[in-house]
């Protein structure tokens, strides 16, 4: 994602890189929270082992202590489940972000291709306009030339008839 964001235009690149840094920061925070809770799980398991061995030795553990231990274990399991759910959500979000970036890249390529095609069409239209303008000028010039030739021929015929009839 970082490479894709760096290849974009400057104004879009800055926004995407900022979001990317924010997502990386969130990811690192979630990882550290996961590690912290995972280490708490292992510490809690060791503590539970010690408590159980102490209870087996003493045989005088009250029902209240056992209930608190069960609640602590249950809270620990819930925390682990929340971390797993958060991780799953984070991975889904990352996949969605990658998918969106791929779609945006394809749309960008389509727009660039359309822009290139549009410039090509624009160039062709400009060339066609120049050709039509030149053809129109030539047509007007040819009209004037033909009109001039007709006038000269009519005058020549009139002069020939005048001299033939006057003799």
N, C-alpha and C positions, 0 to 999 in steps of 0.2 A: 504494500500500500504506500509505503514511504517513497519508493521509486516512481510509482505511478503519479503521486501528488507532485513530486519534484519536476516531472516532465510537462506539467500544465503551464498555462500562462501565469504571469506574475501575480495578478490580482486574485485569481482563483487559488493559486498555489499557497499563498499566505494563509488563507482561510482554512484550506484543507490541512495544511501542516499544523496549524494551531489545534484543530479538532483531533488530529492524529496524536499530538502530544498529550492532549487531554485524555484520549482513550488509553494511551499507554500508561499514563499516571493512574487512571482508574484500575487498569489491569494489575499494575504493580501493587496498588493498595489492596486489591482483592487477594492477590497471591500472599502478601504478608499477613493478612487476616487469616487466610486459610492455614498458613504455617503456624501461626500463633495458636489457633484453635486445635490444630492437629497435635502440636506439642502438649497442649493442655489435655488432650485425649490420652496421650501416652502417660503423662504425669498422673492423671486420674486413674488410669488402669493400674499403674504401679501402687498408687495409694490404696486402691480397692484390694489389691493382692495383700498388702500389708495389713489392712484392716481385717480381711477375712482370716489370715493366719493368726492374727491376734485374737479374733473371736473364737477360733477353734481352740486356742489355748485356754482362754479365760472361761468360755462357756457361760458368760454372764452378760451377754449383749442384750440390751433391751429392744423391744419392738419399735420404740420411737427412733432409735439410732438406725435400725434396719430400714425404716420408712424413709428417713432422710437420705440414706445412701441410695435407695431406689429412685427417689426424686432427683437426686444429683445425677445419677446415671441417665435418667430419662431426659433431663435438661441437656446433658452432654450429647446424647443421641440426637435431640432436636437441633442443637447447634450444628452438629455434623451434617444433618439433612439440609439445613438452611445453607450451609457452605456449598454443599453439592449442588443445590438448586441455583445458587448464585453463580457458580462456575458454569453450569449448563446454560443459564441465561446469558452469561458473558460470551460463551462460545457461539450461541445462536446469534447474538448481536454482531459478533465479529463476522460470521458467515454472511449475515444480511448486509453488513457494510461492504464486504468484498463483492457481493453480488451487485449491489448498487453501483459501486465504482466500475465494475465491468460494464454494466448497462450504460453508464455515463460515458465510458470510453467509446463504446460502440456508437452511441448517439453523436459524440464529438466527431468520430470518423465519418459518419454519414453527413453531418453538417459541413465538414471540410470538403467532402466530395461534391456535395451540392453546390457549395460556394465556388469550387473550381469549375464545375460545369456551367454555372451561371456566368462566370467571367468569360468562359469560352464562347457562350452564346452571345454575350454582350459584344465581344470582339467581332464575331461574325455579323451581327446586326450593324455594327459600325462600318464594316467593310461593304456590306450590301447597300447601306445608305450612300456611301461614297460612289459606288458603281452606278446606282440609280440616278444620283445627281449628275454624274458625268454623262450618262445616257440621255438625260433630259436636256442638258446643254447641247450635246451633239445634235439631238433631234431639232431643237430650236434653231441651231446654226444651219442645219441642212434645210429646214423650211425657208430660212432667209435666202440661202443660196439658190434653191429651186425657184422661189418667188422672183428673185433677181433675174435668173435665167429666163423665166417666162416673160417678165416685163421686157427684157432685152429682145427676146424673139418676137414679141408682139410689136415692139417699136420697129424692129428690122422688117417685119412683114408689112407693117403700115408704110414704111419708107419705100419699100420695093413696090408696093401697089401704087403709091402716090406717083413714083417716077414712071412706072409703066403706064399708068392711065393718063398722066399728063403729057406724054410724048405723042 
